[in-house]
């Protein structure tokens, strides 16, 4: 069993910052890629940022220059530093990890989500 637990969401004013954390635990052989997705009401879930085990990153165009994804492999933890937040960043943010639980099986796992609200 693999569990992902997000933390760090909350209410922030436009222009403010938040730092999200996601820790993976359970039966883990290795974690290849980790990422953050978000979903606003009435919209599809979208990729926000993605990071490989080696540290290569990708970002949605809408967050480039404002968000930074990082990870600490030894702790199976991924972070999302969000700066210069805008109201359109308001969404539930979900942690994702592609986890190998043994040498023969790997799959995507999701956290429960954490709410980020950017409002005056």
C-alpha positions as CSV (number, residue, x, y, z in Angstrom):
1,X,0.0,0.0,0.0
2,X,1.2,3.5,-1.0
3,X,-0.1,6.7,0.5
4,X,0.6,10.3,-0.5
5,X,-0.3,13.0,2.0
6,X,-0.3,16.6,1.0
7,X,0.0,19.6,3.3
8,X,0.5,23.4,3.1
9,X,-2.7,24.6,1.4
10,X,-4.8,27.4,2.7
11,X,-6.1,30.9,2.0
12,X,-3.7,33.6,0.7
13,X,-4.0,37.0,-0.8
14,X,-3.0,37.7,-4.4
15,X,0.8,38.1,-4.6
16,X,1.4,35.9,-1.6
17,X,3.2,32.6,-1.3
18,X,2.5,29.1,-0.2
19,X,4.6,26.0,0.0
20,X,3.0,22.6,-0.5
21,X,4.5,19.4,0.7
22,X,3.7,15.8,-0.3
23,X,5.2,12.7,1.5
24,X,4.9,9.2,0.1
25,X,4.9,6.2,2.4
26,X,4.2,2.5,2.4
27,X,5.6,-0.2,0.2
28,X,8.0,1.6,-2.1
29,X,10.7,0.1,-4.1
30,X,11.5,3.4,-5.9
31,X,9.7,6.5,-7.1
32,X,10.4,7.6,-10.6
33,X,8.5,10.8,-11.3
34,X,6.5,13.0,-9.0
35,X,4.2,15.9,-9.8
36,X,1.6,18.3,-8.8
37,X,-1.8,18.7,-10.5
38,X,-4.7,21.0,-9.8
39,X,-8.4,21.1,-10.5
40,X,-10.6,24.1,-10.2
41,X,-14.4,23.8,-10.0
42,X,-15.9,23.0,-13.4
43,X,-12.5,22.5,-15.0
44,X,-10.4,19.5,-15.9
45,X,-7.5,18.5,-13.8
46,X,-4.2,19.9,-15.2
47,X,-0.5,19.3,-14.7
48,X,1.1,22.1,-12.8
49,X,4.7,20.8,-12.4
50,X,6.6,17.5,-12.8
51,X,10.0,16.3,-11.6
52,X,12.0,13.2,-12.3
53,X,14.1,11.3,-9.8
54,X,17.2,12.9,-11.3
55,X,15.7,16.4,-10.9
56,X,14.6,17.3,-14.4
57,X,11.5,19.6,-14.2
58,X,8.6,20.7,-16.4
59,X,6.1,23.4,-15.7
60,X,2.8,24.5,-17.1
61,X,3.2,27.7,-19.0
62,X,0.8,29.5,-16.7
63,X,3.1,28.9,-13.6
64,X,6.6,29.2,-15.1
65,X,8.7,31.8,-13.3
66,X,6.3,31.7,-10.3
67,X,6.3,28.1,-9.0
68,X,9.2,25.8,-8.2
69,X,9.0,22.0,-7.8
70,X,11.7,20.1,-5.8
71,X,12.1,16.8,-4.1
72,X,14.1,15.0,-1.5
73,X,14.4,11.5,-2.6
74,X,15.7,10.1,0.7
75,X,12.4,11.3,2.3
76,X,10.1,10.4,-0.7
77,X,8.9,14.0,-0.5
78,X,8.1,16.5,-3.2
79,X,7.5,20.2,-2.7
80,X,5.8,23.0,-4.6
81,X,6.9,26.6,-3.8
82,X,4.2,28.9,-5.1
83,X,5.0,32.6,-5.4
84,X,3.2,35.6,-6.8
85,X,-0.1,33.7,-6.5
86,X,-3.1,34.8,-8.6
87,X,-6.8,34.2,-8.1
88,X,-6.7,31.9,-11.1
89,X,-4.4,29.6,-9.1
90,X,-7.3,28.7,-6.8
91,X,-7.9,25.0,-7.0
92,X,-7.5,21.7,-5.2
93,X,-3.9,20.6,-5.6
94,X,-3.1,16.9,-5.9
95,X,0.2,15.2,-5.5
96,X,1.0,12.4,-7.9
97,X,3.8,9.8,-7.9
98,X,4.8,7.0,-10.2
99,X,5.8,4.3,-7.7
100,X,7.4,1.0,-8.2
101,X,6.3,-1.2,-5.3
102,X,8.6,-4.1,-6.5
103,X,10.7,-4.9,-9.6
104,X,7.7,-6.0,-11.6
105,X,4.9,-3.5,-10.8
106,X,4.6,0.2,-10.9
107,X,1.6,2.6,-11.0
108,X,0.4,6.1,-10.5
109,X,-0.7,7.1,-7.0
110,X,-2.6,10.2,-5.9
111,X,-3.0,12.1,-2.7
112,X,-6.3,13.3,-1.4
113,X,-5.7,16.9,-2.4
114,X,-5.2,20.2,-0.5
115,X,-7.2,23.4,-1.2
116,X,-5.4,26.5,-2.3
117,X,-7.5,29.7,-2.3
118,X,-6.1,33.0,-3.6
119,X,-8.5,35.8,-2.7
120,X,-8.6,39.3,-1.3
